[in-house]
Amino acid sequence: MTPETQPRATDRFDDDDYPAYTMGRAAEMIGATPAFLRAIGEARLITPLRSTGGHRRYSRYQLRIAARVRDLVDQGTPVDAACRIVILEDQLEEALRLNEELRRPQAGPAGTAGS
């Protein structure tokens, strides 16, 4: 990779999947405890990456999911059930997106809608 094509260190912070946050900072950002993050990890909702020292590291994407679960738990839903709800919501959203995509008319060779 040439220096021009290598990603800059600051580009990683714009990446939703880059594991930039320690467990303590991640918990603070979503208003939860490290034990809560461990619990949703044990429920296999999110799997944090590990640093070379073995510490959990979370991405912004994972923190958005964790915040959704925390909101459900704050409303009285058990952690395992909240994790399952978030998984099902995501599956439904994806199924609806695919369904909509399949229902769109396909453009034919001359720009006409195919059947």
Backbone as JSON, one array per atom type, in Angstrom:
{
  "sequence": "MTPETQPRATDRFDDDDYPAYTMGRAAEMIGATPAFLRAIGEARLITPLRSTGGHRRYSRYQLRIAARVRDLVDQGTPVDAACRIVILEDQLEEALRLNEELRRPQAGPAGTAGS",
  "N": [[0.84, -1.18, 0.0], [0.56, 2.17, -0.85], [1.66, 5.29, 0.58], [-0.29, 7.18, -0.05], [-2.63, 5.69, -0.39], [-3.05, 4.45, 2.0], [-5.11, 4.24, 4.89], [-5.76, 7.08, 6.92], [-5.07, 7.61, 10.39], [-7.05, 9.1, 11.65], [-9.23, 8.6, 10.04], [-10.3, 6.21, 10.88], [-11.87, 6.81, 13.06], [-14.13, 7.79, 11.96], [-15.32, 5.59, 11.06], [-17.96, 3.48, 11.6], [-17.68, 0.88, 12.48], [-15.25, 0.63, 13.7], [-13.45, -0.36, 16.51], [-13.32, 1.71, 18.84], [-13.78, 2.38, 21.5], [-13.26, 1.93, 24.96], [-14.39, -0.4, 27.48], [-15.26, 0.94, 29.83], [-15.56, 3.62, 28.94], [-17.43, 3.21, 26.9], [-19.64, 2.23, 28.35], [-20.19, 4.5, 29.89], [-20.9, 6.3, 27.86], [-23.38, 5.29, 26.95], [-24.88, 5.38, 29.18], [-24.86, 3.23, 30.98], [-23.71, 0.34, 32.82], [-20.5, -1.33, 33.07], [-21.06, -4.01, 33.63], [-23.55, -4.35, 32.44], [-22.87, -4.16, 29.71], [-21.27, -6.45, 29.55], [-23.25, -8.35, 30.02], [-24.95, -8.15, 27.74], [-23.14, -8.95, 25.92], [-22.73, -11.59, 26.71], [-25.22, -12.54, 26.07], [-24.92, -12.67, 23.43], [-25.53, -10.61, 21.7], [-23.95, -8.46, 20.92], [-20.52, -8.59, 20.02], [-17.73, -7.62, 21.36], [-14.6, -6.44, 20.12], [-11.27, -7.47, 20.98], [-8.54, -5.93, 22.59], [-4.94, -6.03, 22.21], [-4.13, -6.54, 24.75], [-6.27, -7.89, 25.76], [-8.52, -6.49, 26.51], [-11.93, -5.41, 26.27], [-13.26, -3.79, 23.4], [-15.34, -1.41, 21.9], [-17.43, -0.53, 19.11], [-18.96, 2.33, 17.46], [-21.3, 1.53, 16.18], [-21.94, -0.83, 17.62], [-22.43, 0.36, 20.07], [-24.73, 1.82, 19.55], [-26.59, -0.26, 19.25], [-26.43, -1.38, 21.81], [-27.44, 0.76, 23.29], [-30.1, 0.78, 22.43], [-30.99, -1.61, 23.56], [-30.57, -0.99, 26.25], [-32.5, 1.02, 26.59], [-34.87, -0.51, 26.39], [-34.52, -2.2, 28.6], [-34.56, -0.31, 30.62], [-37.25, 0.22, 30.57], [-38.27, -1.93, 31.81], [-37.96, -4.43, 30.65], [-36.54, -7.68, 30.64], [-32.99, -8.34, 30.27], [-32.19, -10.47, 28.47], [-34.56, -10.79, 26.97], [-34.81, -8.23, 25.89], [-32.57, -8.15, 24.25], [-33.29, -10.11, 22.39], [-35.56, -8.9, 21.26], [-34.4, -6.67, 19.97], [-32.83, -7.98, 18.08], [-34.86, -9.24, 16.57], [-36.25, -6.97, 15.65], [-34.31, -5.86, 13.97], [-34.07, -7.91, 12.07], [-36.66, -7.87, 10.97], [-36.68, -5.27, 9.87], [-34.72, -5.58, 7.88], [-35.94, -7.57, 6.3], [-38.22, -6.2, 5.41], [-36.98, -4.19, 3.92], [-35.74, -5.72, 1.89], [-38.03, -6.85, 0.73], [-39.32, -4.56, -0.26], [-37.42, -3.79, -2.12], [-37.57, -5.92, -3.93], [-40.1, -5.54, -4.92], [-39.98, -3.27, -6.45], [-40.2, -1.99, -9.76], [-38.29, -3.49, -12.33], [-35.8, -2.14, -14.39], [-35.85, -2.36, -17.87], [-33.99, -3.29, -20.91], [-34.23, -1.01, -22.58], [-34.79, 0.92, -20.79], [-37.37, 0.56, -20.02], [-39.92, -0.67, -17.86], [-39.62, -3.9, -16.58], [-41.34, -7.13, -16.54]],
  "CA": [[0.0, 0.0, 0.0], [1.34, 3.39, -0.89], [1.22, 6.23, 1.63], [-1.5, 7.88, -0.48], [-3.8, 4.82, -0.29], [-3.22, 3.98, 3.37], [-6.06, 5.07, 5.64], [-5.19, 7.89, 8.0], [-5.54, 7.18, 11.72], [-8.29, 9.8, 11.97], [-10.32, 8.01, 9.26], [-10.89, 5.11, 11.64], [-12.88, 7.32, 13.98], [-15.34, 8.01, 11.17], [-15.81, 4.25, 10.74], [-18.89, 2.99, 12.63], [-17.29, -0.45, 12.94], [-13.93, 0.66, 14.33], [-13.61, -0.52, 17.97], [-12.58, 2.84, 19.4], [-14.14, 2.73, 22.87], [-13.04, 0.96, 26.02], [-15.64, -0.77, 28.16], [-15.68, 2.02, 30.74], [-16.04, 4.76, 28.14], [-18.65, 2.77, 26.2], [-20.72, 2.2, 29.35], [-20.5, 5.9, 30.21], [-21.57, 6.92, 26.7], [-24.78, 4.86, 26.81], [-25.54, 5.5, 30.47], [-25.01, 1.89, 31.55], [-22.56, -0.13, 33.58], [-19.74, -2.37, 32.37], [-21.76, -5.29, 33.8], [-24.6, -4.39, 31.42], [-22.22, -4.5, 28.44], [-20.89, -7.86, 29.62], [-24.49, -9.15, 29.93], [-25.42, -8.24, 26.37], [-22.14, -9.75, 25.23], [-23.03, -12.98, 27.03], [-26.44, -12.87, 25.32], [-24.43, -12.74, 22.05], [-26.09, -9.56, 20.85], [-22.76, -7.83, 20.34], [-19.26, -9.23, 20.4], [-16.69, -6.61, 21.26], [-13.26, -6.9, 19.76], [-10.35, -7.43, 22.12], [-7.24, -5.31, 22.35], [-3.86, -7.0, 22.39], [-4.09, -6.84, 26.18], [-7.46, -8.65, 26.12], [-9.61, -5.62, 26.95], [-13.03, -5.26, 25.32], [-13.33, -2.54, 22.68], [-16.65, -1.3, 21.25], [-17.6, 0.41, 18.0], [-20.16, 3.17, 17.56], [-22.43, 0.69, 15.79], [-22.27, -1.69, 18.77], [-22.99, 1.19, 21.13], [-26.13, 2.14, 19.19], [-27.37, -1.45, 19.58], [-26.47, -1.47, 23.27], [-28.34, 1.82, 23.78], [-31.47, 0.32, 22.18], [-31.28, -2.61, 24.59], [-30.67, -0.29, 27.53], [-33.81, 1.68, 26.64], [-35.87, -1.54, 26.7], [-34.3, -2.64, 29.98], [-35.04, 0.79, 31.47], [-38.71, 0.14, 30.59], [-38.65, -3.11, 32.58], [-37.77, -5.68, 29.9], [-35.31, -8.39, 31.02], [-31.9, -8.18, 29.31], [-32.26, -11.48, 27.4], [-35.71, -10.48, 26.12], [-34.5, -7.0, 25.17], [-31.64, -8.53, 23.18], [-34.06, -10.83, 21.37], [-36.41, -7.9, 20.6], [-33.56, -5.89, 19.07], [-32.48, -8.87, 16.96], [-36.05, -9.41, 15.72], [-36.51, -5.7, 14.97], [-33.34, -5.73, 12.87], [-34.44, -8.88, 11.03], [-37.86, -7.36, 10.32], [-36.28, -4.13, 9.05], [-34.03, -6.1, 6.71], [-36.92, -8.26, 5.46], [-39.03, -5.17, 4.77], [-36.14, -3.55, 2.92], [-35.62, -6.64, 0.76], [-39.34, -6.95, 0.11], [-39.53, -3.34, -1.03], [-36.49, -3.85, -3.25], [-38.09, -6.9, -4.89], [-41.35, -5.02, -5.5], [-39.7, -2.18, -7.39], [-40.1, -2.46, -11.16], [-36.92, -3.6, -12.84], [-35.61, -1.44, -15.68], [-35.52, -3.24, -19.0], [-32.85, -2.84, -21.7], [-34.43, 0.33, -23.14], [-35.29, 1.78, -19.73], [-38.77, 0.27, -19.72], [-40.1, -1.55, -16.71], [-39.77, -5.31, -16.93], [-42.43, -7.75, -15.81]],
  "C": [[0.89, 1.24, 0.0], [0.85, 4.33, 0.2], [-0.07, 6.96, 1.26], [-2.76, 7.03, -0.29], [-4.01, 4.28, 1.12], [-4.21, 4.86, 4.11], [-5.34, 5.85, 6.73], [-5.79, 7.41, 9.32], [-6.87, 7.85, 12.06], [-9.47, 9.25, 11.19], [-11.02, 6.9, 10.04], [-11.99, 5.6, 12.57], [-14.18, 7.67, 13.27], [-16.01, 6.68, 10.82], [-16.68, 3.73, 11.89], [-18.48, 1.64, 13.22], [-15.93, -0.49, 13.62], [-14.09, 0.6, 15.85], [-12.79, 0.52, 18.74], [-12.78, 3.04, 20.9], [-13.88, 1.59, 23.85], [-14.38, 0.65, 26.7], [-16.14, 0.35, 29.06], [-16.25, 3.2, 29.99], [-17.34, 4.41, 27.42], [-19.84, 2.78, 27.16], [-21.15, 3.62, 29.71], [-21.29, 6.56, 29.09], [-23.03, 6.53, 26.58], [-25.53, 4.91, 28.13], [-25.81, 4.16, 31.12], [-23.77, 1.55, 32.35], [-21.76, -1.12, 32.72], [-20.41, -3.75, 32.5], [-22.88, -5.44, 32.76], [-24.0, -4.77, 30.07], [-21.77, -5.96, 28.42], [-22.12, -8.75, 29.43], [-24.98, -9.25, 28.49], [-24.4, -8.95, 25.49], [-22.37, -11.23, 25.46], [-24.29, -13.46, 26.31], [-26.14, -12.94, 23.82], [-25.1, -11.72, 21.12], [-24.96, -8.81, 20.15], [-21.54, -8.58, 20.84], [-18.17, -8.19, 20.25], [-15.37, -7.23, 20.8], [-12.38, -6.79, 21.0], [-9.05, -6.76, 21.71], [-6.17, -6.38, 22.53], [-3.72, -7.4, 23.85], [-5.32, -7.6, 26.67], [-8.65, -7.81, 26.59], [-10.66, -5.48, 25.86], [-13.0, -3.86, 24.71], [-14.61, -2.52, 21.85], [-16.63, -0.27, 20.14], [-18.84, 1.27, 18.24], [-21.41, 2.39, 17.18], [-22.88, -0.19, 16.95], [-22.9, -0.87, 19.89], [-24.42, 1.63, 20.82], [-27.04, 0.96, 19.53], [-27.52, -1.56, 21.09], [-27.41, -0.42, 23.87], [-29.8, 1.44, 23.55], [-31.89, -0.7, 23.24], [-31.45, -1.93, 25.94], [-32.01, 0.42, 27.68], [-34.91, 0.68, 26.99], [-35.76, -2.02, 28.14], [-34.79, -1.57, 30.96], [-36.56, 0.79, 31.57], [-39.2, -1.12, 31.28], [-38.5, -4.44, 31.85], [-36.5, -6.37, 30.39], [-34.26, -8.31, 29.9], [-32.0, -9.18, 28.16], [-33.41, -11.19, 26.44], [-35.44, -9.23, 25.3], [-33.54, -7.29, 24.01], [-32.39, -9.22, 22.04], [-34.95, -9.86, 20.58], [-35.59, -7.11, 19.59], [-33.16, -6.72, 17.85], [-33.67, -9.01, 16.01], [-36.41, -8.12, 14.99], [-35.58, -5.52, 13.78], [-33.67, -6.7, 11.73], [-35.68, -8.42, 10.27], [-37.51, -6.19, 9.4], [-35.6, -4.59, 7.77], [-35.0, -6.79, 5.76], [-37.81, -7.25, 4.73], [-38.24, -4.46, 3.67], [-36.0, -4.43, 1.67], [-36.93, -6.78, 0.01], [-39.62, -5.74, -0.77], [-38.64, -3.34, -2.27], [-37.02, -4.8, -4.33], [-39.37, -6.41, -5.57], [-41.13, -3.9, -6.49], [-39.62, -2.73, -8.81], [-38.64, -2.45, -11.59], [-36.85, -2.89, -14.18], [-35.2, -2.44, -16.74], [-34.35, -2.66, -19.79], [-33.01, -1.42, -22.26], [-34.96, 1.28, -22.08], [-36.74, 1.57, -19.41], [-38.83, -0.69, -18.54], [-40.3, -2.97, -17.2], [-40.92, -5.93, -16.15], [-41.97, -8.91, -15.0]]
}
